[in-house]
Every structure is written in C-alpha cells, then in structure tokens.
Amino acid sequence: MTSANKFPKITEEGLNELRERIGVKITNTVEPWNYEATRDAIRHYAHGIGDDNPLWCDPEYAKGTKYGDIVALPSFMFTTSRIISGYCGGLSGVHAMWAGADWTWHKPVMRNDEIHTEAYLKDLIEHQTRFAGRSFQQIYHVDFFNQHGDKVTEADSWVFRTDRDEARERGTKYDSVKGKVEQLSDEQLAEWGKLYANEEIRGANTRYWEDVTEGEELQRMMKGPMTVTGFICYAQGWGGLYIRSNKLAWKMQQAHPGLAIKNRFNIPDCPERVHWDDDFAKEVGTPGAYDYGPERTSWLTHHCTNWMGDDGFLHKHKSQIRRHNPDGDVIFIDGSVTRKFEEDGKFYVEVAQRAETHRGELSATGSAIIQLPSRG
C-alpha cells in the first residue's frame, strides 16, 4: 500500500518545549484504566497476557497462601498509569513506540487496593537508529502509592519518538519480512503446543534460595503465535491508551488535535490501531499489525512469577524491546540464574532473560531480581 499521509515531523521547537517539562510533576494526566486492583481487574489483565496463575485469579486458592487473598500480578501496574504505559506528551502527531521499563516493587498490591500515582518527565535522549534515523528516547518516572500512602512500586519507562514517514521509508530492520505471510504447519503448531501443555506454575511448591544454583535455567515460555485477537485480548485487560468510541473519541480528539490519524473513510481514528490494522502498521514502517510493548514486558515478568512460586517476590525487573512482533510471529522466552546474593537479611537471585522469534530474531531482553524464602 502506498500511503498519501504525511505526518508531523520532529522539530527543534517541539524538542525545546519538551525539554522544559523535564523534572516537572505532571498534573493533567488522563485517567488510568484501573484505579483499584479489584478481583475482575486483576483477572482481566492476567488473562490478557495468557497468565492463569491461581494466585491472581482464584480467591479460594489464594486463601491458602501467605497473602490470604488474591494479589495483583506485578505487571498489573501498567493498568494504573497512562504515563507508564506510553501516554507521552509533546511533539504532537509524532509517532511514539514504547520500548522498555525499569521496575522496582516494594510491596505486593492486594485485592481492592486503591492506587494513585505521581509522575514526571525524567529525560530526553537523542539516538540514531537503523529503523527510523534520528529518534528521541523520552523517559518518564512514575511512583505508585496505595490507599495507605505506602509506595508500592516505582518505575521508569520510555518511548522512542520517530518520524513516521522516515520509519516507513527506511524500516531496514524488517526488510526480510515486509509483506511476508509465513504459513505455519500443523506439525509446528502441535510441537509448540507442548510448551503450553507443560508450562509449570510453581505455585505452592516453594522454591527456596538454597535450592537454586547459578547457571540454572528457567523453563522456556512461549507466547503466540501472534494474532490480532491476542493483541485485542491484551487491550481488554490493559485498557489501551487511545481506544475510545463515539463522543469520548471526539472529546479526546478535540483536546489533542495531533492525536487522530484519518482512516480510509477520512474519519479521524486513533494511532493505536497499528495493533490491529495491517495497512496502517505498514505506514509506520512495520511488517503489519503488532503486539504492545507493555504486553511483552508483562510476558517477561510472567516468566519470572511462574518460576519463583507463591512465596517469591519479584523485586526488580528491567526490559528492553528490540523489535515488533507482528501477527504470525511466535516468541520463546528463555532465562537463567546469573547470581545469588544476600542483602539486608534478604535472599535474592538475579535472572537474565532473552526473548526470540521463531526465526531466531531478538525480540526483547530482561533482567530480574527475585527475592526467595530461605530455609534458614
């Protein structure tokens, strides 16, 4: 498809205006998808990433754990802040690609906890990228508090602001797969399906720190094959940034004139449709509709929580998104324990993760610090 759209460019004026926001507390944020960690909100998010751990989803099971009730999975926090999820300001009409996060969890978020956040723009860093030439990494910091005023979580996340036209013309990262539809055989699907059939949720089978060895591998996790249906399932749990209908869509477009991009009927529509509209996704330089960045980070943390069990606590996680996962891709997540250590009387392991497509392309990397119980 040849696009007639010409998108707004990154300008020095826009960059200067954005730099003036660094360190300034953001007060006019769009309301989050979830204010509260209700049973349904937690379950919808867990199911949106394909996580059926009963600690998040089954109150009867959770009663028998140390928590006494269901708790929110770590990545649920994406639903409580638009900023952490990629709702960035400045550079109106310039494409934003969510590209990673650096999380620290201090306390578990319990069922029905109320969450409020404080956020600010932390930095703006220029890069030269193979995918879209000159790009800017826009980093935000968000603190998350519960109804008691306890800081339960804090995180940095970042988007890359790129010229859509430049990305479409260059897009060298995807030259080998643009417009390509790979048929997956029934034999491949059956073989990969064994990973789902054998996926272990450690759960109540406590993993003790003493029983872990450096170099130990985590069980491989699969996500996919990617489908637009799967991307929409994630949006159902996460809420989407710009998915609005009728009057609410119109109100958002009036408040943010550079947000909407006209579709083939000349109707203003949301930029988020890159996740379900192949033609529009190709306009921004990708092979087709693709997954969400926060979704992929949530897969990486899912990999950790399956391994650590109910008595473990995911303390830190950092992820970097390296490419889009278009419709049809399969992702394999592998990990290994790189370090064991004690700190302030607590026992931790460090885990390194790597996610690759079924073609062997690097999709994402992750690193985690997990607190485990000690037999001592």
Contacts in CASP RR format, 6 or more apart in sequence:
PFRMAT RR
TARGET T0000
AUTHOR 0000-0000-0000
METHOD contacts of the structure
MODEL  1
MTSANKFPKITEEGLNELRERIGVKITNTVEPWNYEATRDAIRHYAHGIG
DDNPLWCDPEYAKGTKYGDIVALPSFMFTTSRIISGYCGGLSGVHAMWAG
ADWTWHKPVMRNDEIHTEAYLKDLIEHQTRFAGRSFQQIYHVDFFNQHGD
KVTEADSWVFRTDRDEARERGTKYDSVKGKVEQLSDEQLAEWGKLYANEE
IRGANTRYWEDVTEGEELQRMMKGPMTVTGFICYAQGWGGLYIRSNKLAW
KMQQAHPGLAIKNRFNIPDCPERVHWDDDFAKEVGTPGAYDYGPERTSWL
THHCTNWMGDDGFLHKHKSQIRRHNPDGDVIFIDGSVTRKFEEDGKFYVE
VAQRAETHRGELSATGSAIIQLPSRG
1 279 0 8 1.000
1 282 0 8 1.000
1 283 0 8 1.000
3 168 0 8 1.000
3 282 0 8 1.000
3 283 0 8 1.000
5 164 0 8 1.000
5 261 0 8 1.000
5 262 0 8 1.000
5 283 0 8 1.000
6 165 0 8 1.000
7 93 0 8 1.000
7 94 0 8 1.000
7 95 0 8 1.000
7 163 0 8 1.000
7 164 0 8 1.000
7 165 0 8 1.000
7 261 0 8 1.000
8 91 0 8 1.000
8 92 0 8 1.000
8 93 0 8 1.000
8 94 0 8 1.000
8 258 0 8 1.000
9 94 0 8 1.000
9 163 0 8 1.000
9 165 0 8 1.000
10 91 0 8 1.000
10 94 0 8 1.000
10 134 0 8 1.000
10 136 0 8 1.000
10 161 0 8 1.000
10 162 0 8 1.000
10 163 0 8 1.000
14 90 0 8 1.000
14 91 0 8 1.000
15 91 0 8 1.000
15 124 0 8 1.000
15 136 0 8 1.000
17 90 0 8 1.000
18 89 0 8 1.000
18 90 0 8 1.000
18 91 0 8 1.000
18 121 0 8 1.000
18 124 0 8 1.000
18 138 0 8 1.000
19 124 0 8 1.000
21 89 0 8 1.000
21 90 0 8 1.000
21 120 0 8 1.000
21 121 0 8 1.000
22 120 0 8 1.000
22 121 0 8 1.000
22 122 0 8 1.000
22 123 0 8 1.000
22 124 0 8 1.000
23 120 0 8 1.000
23 121 0 8 1.000
23 122 0 8 1.000
24 120 0 8 1.000
24 121 0 8 1.000
25 118 0 8 1.000
25 119 0 8 1.000
25 120 0 8 1.000
26 83 0 8 1.000
26 119 0 8 1.000
26 120 0 8 1.000
26 121 0 8 1.000
29 81 0 8 1.000
29 82 0 8 1.000
29 83 0 8 1.000
29 87 0 8 1.000
29 117 0 8 1.000
29 119 0 8 1.000
30 82 0 8 1.000
30 87 0 8 1.000
30 241 0 8 1.000
31 82 0 8 1.000
32 79 0 8 1.000
32 80 0 8 1.000
32 81 0 8 1.000
32 82 0 8 1.000
32 115 0 8 1.000
32 117 0 8 1.000
33 79 0 8 1.000
33 80 0 8 1.000
33 237 0 8 1.000
33 238 0 8 1.000
33 239 0 8 1.000
33 240 0 8 1.000
34 41 0 8 1.000
34 76 0 8 1.000
34 79 0 8 1.000
34 80 0 8 1.000
34 115 0 8 1.000
35 80 0 8 1.000
35 114 0 8 1.000
35 115 0 8 1.000
35 116 0 8 1.000
36 112 0 8 1.000
36 113 0 8 1.000
36 114 0 8 1.000
36 115 0 8 1.000
37 72 0 8 1.000
37 76 0 8 1.000
37 80 0 8 1.000
37 109 0 8 1.000
37 110 0 8 1.000
37 111 0 8 1.000
37 112 0 8 1.000
37 113 0 8 1.000
37 115 0 8 1.000
38 111 0 8 1.000
38 112 0 8 1.000
39 59 0 8 1.000
39 70 0 8 1.000
39 111 0 8 1.000
39 112 0 8 1.000
41 76 0 8 1.000
41 79 0 8 1.000
41 237 0 8 1.000
42 56 0 8 1.000
42 57 0 8 1.000
42 70 0 8 1.000
42 71 0 8 1.000
42 72 0 8 1.000
42 73 0 8 1.000
42 76 0 8 1.000
42 111 0 8 1.000
43 56 0 8 1.000
43 57 0 8 1.000
44 236 0 8 1.000
44 237 0 8 1.000
45 72 0 8 1.000
45 73 0 8 1.000
45 75 0 8 1.000
45 76 0 8 1.000
45 78 0 8 1.000
45 79 0 8 1.000
45 237 0 8 1.000
45 238 0 8 1.000
46 52 0 8 1.000
46 53 0 8 1.000
46 56 0 8 1.000
46 57 0 8 1.000
46 73 0 8 1.000
46 76 0 8 1.000
47 57 0 8 1.000
47 233 0 8 1.000
47 237 0 8 1.000
48 230 0 8 1.000
48 233 0 8 1.000
48 234 0 8 1.000
48 236 0 8 1.000
48 237 0 8 1.000
48 238 0 8 1.000
49 75 0 8 1.000
49 234 0 8 1.000
49 295 0 8 1.000
49 298 0 8 1.000
49 299 0 8 1.000
49 302 0 8 1.000
50 223 0 8 1.000
50 233 0 8 1.000
50 302 0 8 1.000
51 73 0 8 1.000
51 302 0 8 1.000
51 305 0 8 1.000
52 201 0 8 1.000
53 73 0 8 1.000
53 201 0 8 1.000
53 203 0 8 1.000
53 305 0 8 1.000
53 306 0 8 1.000
54 61 0 8 1.000
54 62 0 8 1.000
54 201 0 8 1.000
54 203 0 8 1.000
55 61 0 8 1.000
55 62 0 8 1.000
55 65 0 8 1.000
55 67 0 8 1.000
55 70 0 8 1.000
55 71 0 8 1.000
55 203 0 8 1.000
55 310 0 8 1.000
56 70 0 8 1.000
56 71 0 8 1.000
56 72 0 8 1.000
56 73 0 8 1.000
56 76 0 8 1.000
57 70 0 8 1.000
58 70 0 8 1.000
59 69 0 8 1.000
59 70 0 8 1.000
59 111 0 8 1.000
62 68 0 8 1.000
62 69 0 8 1.000
62 70 0 8 1.000
62 71 0 8 1.000
63 69 0 8 1.000
65 204 0 8 1.000
65 310 0 8 1.000
66 310 0 8 1.000
66 311 0 8 1.000
67 108 0 8 1.000
67 110 0 8 1.000
67 310 0 8 1.000
69 110 0 8 1.000
69 111 0 8 1.000
70 111 0 8 1.000
71 108 0 8 1.000
71 109 0 8 1.000
71 110 0 8 1.000
71 111 0 8 1.000
72 108 0 8 1.000
72 109 0 8 1.000
72 110 0 8 1.000
72 111 0 8 1.000
72 113 0 8 1.000
73 298 0 8 1.000
73 301 0 8 1.000
73 302 0 8 1.000
73 305 0 8 1.000
74 103 0 8 1.000
74 105 0 8 1.000
74 301 0 8 1.000
74 305 0 8 1.000
74 314 0 8 1.000
74 317 0 8 1.000
75 294 0 8 1.000
75 297 0 8 1.000
75 298 0 8 1.000
75 301 0 8 1.000
75 302 0 8 1.000
76 109 0 8 1.000
77 84 0 8 1.000
77 103 0 8 1.000
77 109 0 8 1.000
77 115 0 8 1.000
77 144 0 8 1.000
77 153 0 8 1.000
77 155 0 8 1.000
78 84 0 8 1.000
78 85 0 8 1.000
78 238 0 8 1.000
78 294 0 8 1.000
78 297 0 8 1.000
78 298 0 8 1.000
79 85 0 8 1.000
79 237 0 8 1.000
79 238 0 8 1.000
79 239 0 8 1.000
80 115 0 8 1.000
80 117 0 8 1.000
80 144 0 8 1.000
81 117 0 8 1.000
81 119 0 8 1.000
81 142 0 8 1.000
81 144 0 8 1.000
82 241 0 8 1.000
83 117 0 8 1.000
83 119 0 8 1.000
83 140 0 8 1.000
83 142 0 8 1.000
83 157 0 8 1.000
84 101 0 8 1.000
84 117 0 8 1.000
84 119 0 8 1.000
84 140 0 8 1.000
84 142 0 8 1.000
84 155 0 8 1.000
84 157 0 8 1.000
84 294 0 8 1.000
85 98 0 8 1.000
85 157 0 8 1.000
85 238 0 8 1.000
85 240 0 8 1.000
85 241 0 8 1.000
85 294 0 8 1.000
86 96 0 8 1.000
86 98 0 8 1.000
86 140 0 8 1.000
86 157 0 8 1.000
86 159 0 8 1.000
86 241 0 8 1.000
86 294 0 8 1.000
87 241 0 8 1.000
88 96 0 8 1.000
88 138 0 8 1.000
88 140 0 8 1.000
88 159 0 8 1.000
88 161 0 8 1.000
89 138 0 8 1.000
91 136 0 8 1.000
91 161 0 8 1.000
92 256 0 8 1.000
92 257 0 8 1.000
92 258 0 8 1.000
92 259 0 8 1.000
93 258 0 8 1.000
93 259 0 8 1.000
93 271 0 8 1.000
94 161 0 8 1.000
94 162 0 8 1.000
94 163 0 8 1.000
94 164 0 8 1.000
95 161 0 8 1.000
95 162 0 8 1.000
95 163 0 8 1.000
95 164 0 8 1.000
95 167 0 8 1.000
95 271 0 8 1.000
95 284 0 8 1.000
96 138 0 8 1.000
96 159 0 8 1.000
96 160 0 8 1.000
96 161 0 8 1.000
97 159 0 8 1.000
97 160 0 8 1.000
97 162 0 8 1.000
98 157 0 8 1.000
98 158 0 8 1.000
98 159 0 8 1.000
98 292 0 8 1.000
98 293 0 8 1.000
98 294 0 8 1.000
98 321 0 8 1.000
99 137 0 8 1.000
99 158 0 8 1.000
99 159 0 8 1.000
99 160 0 8 1.000
99 293 0 8 1.000
99 320 0 8 1.000
99 321 0 8 1.000
100 157 0 8 1.000
100 158 0 8 1.000
100 293 0 8 1.000
100 297 0 8 1.000
100 319 0 8 1.000
100 320 0 8 1.000
100 321 0 8 1.000
101 155 0 8 1.000
101 156 0 8 1.000
101 157 0 8 1.000
101 158 0 8 1.000
101 294 0 8 1.000
101 297 0 8 1.000
101 317 0 8 1.000
101 318 0 8 1.000
101 319 0 8 1.000
102 155 0 8 1.000
102 156 0 8 1.000
102 157 0 8 1.000
102 316 0 8 1.000
102 317 0 8 1.000
102 318 0 8 1.000
103 153 0 8 1.000
103 154 0 8 1.000
103 155 0 8 1.000
103 301 0 8 1.000
103 316 0 8 1.000
103 317 0 8 1.000
103 318 0 8 1.000
104 153 0 8 1.000
104 154 0 8 1.000
104 155 0 8 1.000
104 315 0 8 1.000
104 316 0 8 1.000
105 152 0 8 1.000
105 153 0 8 1.000
105 313 0 8 1.000
105 314 0 8 1.000
105 315 0 8 1.000
105 316 0 8 1.000
106 150 0 8 1.000
106 151 0 8 1.000
106 152 0 8 1.000
106 153 0 8 1.000
106 154 0 8 1.000
107 146 0 8 1.000
107 150 0 8 1.000
107 151 0 8 1.000
107 152 0 8 1.000
108 152 0 8 1.000
108 313 0 8 1.000
109 115 0 8 1.000
109 146 0 8 1.000
109 152 0 8 1.000
109 153 0 8 1.000
113 146 0 8 1.000
113 147 0 8 1.000
113 152 0 8 1.000
114 146 0 8 1.000
114 147 0 8 1.000
115 144 0 8 1.000
115 145 0 8 1.000
115 146 0 8 1.000
115 152 0 8 1.000
116 144 0 8 1.000
116 145 0 8 1.000
117 142 0 8 1.000
117 143 0 8 1.000
117 144 0 8 1.000
117 145 0 8 1.000
118 142 0 8 1.000
118 143 0 8 1.000
118 145 0 8 1.000
119 140 0 8 1.000
119 141 0 8 1.000
119 142 0 8 1.000
119 143 0 8 1.000
120 140 0 8 1.000
120 141 0 8 1.000
121 138 0 8 1.000
121 139 0 8 1.000
121 140 0 8 1.000
122 139 0 8 1.000
122 140 0 8 1.000
122 141 0 8 1.000
122 156 0 8 1.000
123 137 0 8 1.000
123 138 0 8 1.000
123 139 0 8 1.000
124 136 0 8 1.000
124 137 0 8 1.000
124 138 0 8 1.000
124 139 0 8 1.000
125 136 0 8 1.000
125 137 0 8 1.000
125 139 0 8 1.000
126 134 0 8 1.000
126 135 0 8 1.000
126 136 0 8 1.000
126 137 0 8 1.000
127 134 0 8 1.000
127 135 0 8 1.000
127 136 0 8 1.000
127 137 0 8 1.000
127 160 0 8 1.000
128 134 0 8 1.000
128 135 0 8 1.000
129 135 0 8 1.000
129 160 0 8 1.000
129 162 0 8 1.000
130 170 0 8 1.000
130 171 0 8 1.000
130 172 0 8 1.000
130 173 0 8 1.000
131 162 0 8 1.000
131 167 0 8 1.000
131 170 0 8 1.000
131 171 0 8 1.000
131 172 0 8 1.000
131 173 0 8 1.000
131 285 0 8 1.000
132 160 0 8 1.000
132 162 0 8 1.000
132 163 0 8 1.000
132 166 0 8 1.000
132 167 0 8 1.000
132 170 0 8 1.000
132 171 0 8 1.000
132 285 0 8 1.000
133 162 0 8 1.000
133 163 0 8 1.000
133 166 0 8 1.000
133 170 0 8 1.000
134 163 0 8 1.000
134 166 0 8 1.000
135 160 0 8 1.000
135 161 0 8 1.000
135 162 0 8 1.000
136 160 0 8 1.000
136 161 0 8 1.000
137 158 0 8 1.000
137 159 0 8 1.000
137 160 0 8 1.000
138 158 0 8 1.000
138 159 0 8 1.000
138 160 0 8 1.000
138 161 0 8 1.000
139 156 0 8 1.000
139 157 0 8 1.000
139 158 0 8 1.000
140 156 0 8 1.000
140 157 0 8 1.000
140 158 0 8 1.000
141 154 0 8 1.000
141 155 0 8 1.000
141 156 0 8 1.000
142 154 0 8 1.000
142 155 0 8 1.000
142 156 0 8 1.000
142 157 0 8 1.000
143 151 0 8 1.000
143 153 0 8 1.000
143 154 0 8 1.000
144 151 0 8 1.000
144 152 0 8 1.000
144 153 0 8 1.000
144 154 0 8 1.000
144 155 0 8 1.000
145 151 0 8 1.000
145 152 0 8 1.000
146 152 0 8 1.000
164 283 0 8 1.000
164 284 0 8 1.000
164 285 0 8 1.000
167 284 0 8 1.000
167 285 0 8 1.000
168 282 0 8 1.000
168 283 0 8 1.000
168 284 0 8 1.000
168 285 0 8 1.000
170 285 0 8 1.000
171 285 0 8 1.000
173 323 0 8 1.000
174 285 0 8 1.000
174 286 0 8 1.000
174 287 0 8 1.000
174 323 0 8 1.000
174 324 0 8 1.000
177 287 0 8 1.000
177 326 0 8 1.000
177 359 0 8 1.000
178 282 0 8 1.000
178 287 0 8 1.000
179 282 0 8 1.000
179 287 0 8 1.000
179 288 0 8 1.000
180 287 0 8 1.000
182 328 0 8 1.000
184 225 0 8 1.000
184 328 0 8 1.000
184 330 0 8 1.000
189 225 0 8 1.000
192 222 0 8 1.000
192 225 0 8 1.000
192 330 0 8 1.000
193 222 0 8 1.000
195 220 0 8 1.000
195 221 0 8 1.000
195 222 0 8 1.000
195 332 0 8 1.000
196 222 0 8 1.000
199 219 0 8 1.000
199 221 0 8 1.000
199 306 0 8 1.000
200 219 0 8 1.000
200 306 0 8 1.000
201 306 0 8 1.000
201 309 0 8 1.000
202 306 0 8 1.000
202 307 0 8 1.000
202 308 0 8 1.000
202 309 0 8 1.000
202 310 0 8 1.000
203 309 0 8 1.000
203 310 0 8 1.000
204 309 0 8 1.000
204 310 0 8 1.000
205 309 0 8 1.000
206 309 0 8 1.000
206 310 0 8 1.000
206 311 0 8 1.000
206 373 0 8 1.000
207 307 0 8 1.000
207 308 0 8 1.000
207 309 0 8 1.000
207 311 0 8 1.000
207 312 0 8 1.000
207 372 0 8 1.000
208 372 0 8 1.000
208 373 0 8 1.000
208 374 0 8 1.000
208 375 0 8 1.000
209 340 0 8 1.000
209 347 0 8 1.000
209 348 0 8 1.000
209 349 0 8 1.000
209 372 0 8 1.000
209 373 0 8 1.000
209 374 0 8 1.000
209 375 0 8 1.000
210 374 0 8 1.000
210 375 0 8 1.000
210 376 0 8 1.000
212 337 0 8 1.000
212 340 0 8 1.000
212 349 0 8 1.000
212 372 0 8 1.000
213 337 0 8 1.000
213 340 0 8 1.000
214 337 0 8 1.000
214 338 0 8 1.000
214 339 0 8 1.000
214 340 0 8 1.000
215 336 0 8 1.000
215 337 0 8 1.000
215 338 0 8 1.000
216 336 0 8 1.000
216 337 0 8 1.000
217 334 0 8 1.000
217 335 0 8 1.000
217 336 0 8 1.000
217 337 0 8 1.000
218 303 0 8 1.000
218 304 0 8 1.000
218 307 0 8 1.000
218 334 0 8 1.000
218 335 0 8 1.000
218 336 0 8 1.000
218 337 0 8 1.000
218 351 0 8 1.000
218 353 0 8 1.000
219 306 0 8 1.000
219 307 0 8 1.000
220 332 0 8 1.000
220 333 0 8 1.000
220 334 0 8 1.000
221 299 0 8 1.000
221 302 0 8 1.000
221 303 0 8 1.000
221 306 0 8 1.000
221 332 0 8 1.000
221 333 0 8 1.000
222 330 0 8 1.000
222 331 0 8 1.000
222 332 0 8 1.000
222 333 0 8 1.000
223 299 0 8 1.000
223 330 0 8 1.000
223 331 0 8 1.000
223 333 0 8 1.000
224 328 0 8 1.000
224 329 0 8 1.000
224 330 0 8 1.000
224 331 0 8 1.000
225 328 0 8 1.000
225 329 0 8 1.000
225 330 0 8 1.000
226 290 0 8 1.000
226 291 0 8 1.000
226 325 0 8 1.000
226 326 0 8 1.000
226 327 0 8 1.000
226 328 0 8 1.000
226 329 0 8 1.000
226 330 0 8 1.000
226 331 0 8 1.000
227 327 0 8 1.000
227 328 0 8 1.000
228 275 0 8 1.000
228 276 0 8 1.000
228 289 0 8 1.000
228 327 0 8 1.000
231 275 0 8 1.000
231 276 0 8 1.000
231 289 0 8 1.000
231 290 0 8 1.000
231 291 0 8 1.000
231 292 0 8 1.000
231 295 0 8 1.000
231 327 0 8 1.000
232 275 0 8 1.000
232 276 0 8 1.000
234 291 0 8 1.000
234 292 0 8 1.000
234 295 0 8 1.000
235 243 0 8 1.000
235 272 0 8 1.000
235 275 0 8 1.000
235 292 0 8 1.000
238 292 0 8 1.000
238 294 0 8 1.000
238 295 0 8 1.000
240 272 0 8 1.000
241 272 0 8 1.000
242 252 0 8 1.000
242 259 0 8 1.000
242 270 0 8 1.000
242 271 0 8 1.000
242 272 0 8 1.000
243 270 0 8 1.000
243 272 0 8 1.000
244 251 0 8 1.000
244 252 0 8 1.000
244 270 0 8 1.000
249 268 0 8 1.000
249 270 0 8 1.000
252 259 0 8 1.000
253 259 0 8 1.000
253 260 0 8 1.000
253 268 0 8 1.000
259 270 0 8 1.000
259 271 0 8 1.000
260 268 0 8 1.000
260 269 0 8 1.000
260 270 0 8 1.000
260 271 0 8 1.000
261 268 0 8 1.000
261 269 0 8 1.000
261 270 0 8 1.000
261 271 0 8 1.000
261 280 0 8 1.000
262 268 0 8 1.000
262 269 0 8 1.000
263 269 0 8 1.000
263 273 0 8 1.000
263 277 0 8 1.000
263 280 0 8 1.000
264 279 0 8 1.000
273 280 0 8 1.000
274 280 0 8 1.000
274 281 0 8 1.000
274 284 0 8 1.000
274 286 0 8 1.000
274 289 0 8 1.000
274 290 0 8 1.000
275 281 0 8 1.000
275 289 0 8 1.000
275 290 0 8 1.000
275 291 0 8 1.000
275 292 0 8 1.000
276 289 0 8 1.000
277 289 0 8 1.000
278 288 0 8 1.000
278 289 0 8 1.000
278 327 0 8 1.000
281 287 0 8 1.000
281 288 0 8 1.000
281 289 0 8 1.000
281 290 0 8 1.000
281 326 0 8 1.000
282 288 0 8 1.000
286 324 0 8 1.000
286 326 0 8 1.000
287 324 0 8 1.000
287 326 0 8 1.000
288 324 0 8 1.000
288 326 0 8 1.000
288 327 0 8 1.000
289 326 0 8 1.000
289 327 0 8 1.000
290 324 0 8 1.000
290 325 0 8 1.000
290 326 0 8 1.000
290 327 0 8 1.000
291 324 0 8 1.000
291 325 0 8 1.000
293 321 0 8 1.000
296 319 0 8 1.000
296 321 0 8 1.000
296 325 0 8 1.000
296 331 0 8 1.000
296 355 0 8 1.000
296 363 0 8 1.000
296 364 0 8 1.000
297 317 0 8 1.000
297 319 0 8 1.000
297 321 0 8 1.000
297 364 0 8 1.000
299 331 0 8 1.000
299 333 0 8 1.000
299 355 0 8 1.000
300 317 0 8 1.000
300 319 0 8 1.000
300 333 0 8 1.000
300 353 0 8 1.000
300 355 0 8 1.000
300 364 0 8 1.000
300 366 0 8 1.000
300 368 0 8 1.000
301 314 0 8 1.000
301 317 0 8 1.000
301 368 0 8 1.000
303 333 0 8 1.000
303 335 0 8 1.000
303 353 0 8 1.000
304 314 0 8 1.000
304 317 0 8 1.000
304 351 0 8 1.000
304 353 0 8 1.000
304 368 0 8 1.000
304 370 0 8 1.000
305 314 0 8 1.000
307 351 0 8 1.000
307 370 0 8 1.000
308 314 0 8 1.000
308 370 0 8 1.000
308 372 0 8 1.000
311 372 0 8 1.000
311 373 0 8 1.000
312 370 0 8 1.000
312 371 0 8 1.000
312 372 0 8 1.000
312 373 0 8 1.000
313 370 0 8 1.000
313 371 0 8 1.000
314 368 0 8 1.000
314 369 0 8 1.000
314 370 0 8 1.000
314 371 0 8 1.000
315 348 0 8 1.000
315 369 0 8 1.000
315 370 0 8 1.000
315 371 0 8 1.000
316 368 0 8 1.000
316 369 0 8 1.000
317 366 0 8 1.000
317 367 0 8 1.000
317 368 0 8 1.000
317 369 0 8 1.000
318 366 0 8 1.000
318 367 0 8 1.000
318 368 0 8 1.000
319 364 0 8 1.000
319 365 0 8 1.000
319 366 0 8 1.000
320 364 0 8 1.000
320 365 0 8 1.000
320 366 0 8 1.000
321 363 0 8 1.000
321 364 0 8 1.000
322 362 0 8 1.000
322 363 0 8 1.000
322 364 0 8 1.000
322 365 0 8 1.000
323 361 0 8 1.000
323 362 0 8 1.000
323 363 0 8 1.000
325 331 0 8 1.000
325 357 0 8 1.000
325 363 0 8 1.000
329 357 0 8 1.000
329 358 0 8 1.000
329 363 0 8 1.000
330 357 0 8 1.000
330 358 0 8 1.000
331 355 0 8 1.000
331 356 0 8 1.000
331 357 0 8 1.000
331 358 0 8 1.000
331 363 0 8 1.000
332 355 0 8 1.000
332 356 0 8 1.000
332 357 0 8 1.000
332 358 0 8 1.000
333 353 0 8 1.000
333 354 0 8 1.000
333 355 0 8 1.000
334 353 0 8 1.000
334 354 0 8 1.000
334 355 0 8 1.000
334 356 0 8 1.000
335 351 0 8 1.000
335 352 0 8 1.000
335 353 0 8 1.000
335 354 0 8 1.000
336 351 0 8 1.000
336 352 0 8 1.000
337 349 0 8 1.000
337 350 0 8 1.000
337 351 0 8 1.000
338 350 0 8 1.000
338 351 0 8 1.000
338 352 0 8 1.000
339 349 0 8 1.000
339 350 0 8 1.000
340 347 0 8 1.000
340 348 0 8 1.000
340 349 0 8 1.000
340 350 0 8 1.000
341 348 0 8 1.000
341 349 0 8 1.000
341 350 0 8 1.000
342 348 0 8 1.000
346 371 0 8 1.000
347 371 0 8 1.000
347 372 0 8 1.000
347 373 0 8 1.000
347 374 0 8 1.000
348 369 0 8 1.000
348 370 0 8 1.000
348 371 0 8 1.000
348 372 0 8 1.000
349 369 0 8 1.000
349 370 0 8 1.000
349 372 0 8 1.000
350 367 0 8 1.000
350 368 0 8 1.000
350 369 0 8 1.000
350 370 0 8 1.000
351 367 0 8 1.000
351 368 0 8 1.000
351 369 0 8 1.000
351 370 0 8 1.000
352 365 0 8 1.000
352 366 0 8 1.000
352 367 0 8 1.000
353 364 0 8 1.000
353 365 0 8 1.000
353 366 0 8 1.000
353 367 0 8 1.000
353 368 0 8 1.000
354 362 0 8 1.000
354 364 0 8 1.000
354 365 0 8 1.000
354 366 0 8 1.000
355 362 0 8 1.000
355 363 0 8 1.000
355 364 0 8 1.000
355 365 0 8 1.000
355 366 0 8 1.000
356 362 0 8 1.000
356 363 0 8 1.000
357 363 0 8 1.000
END
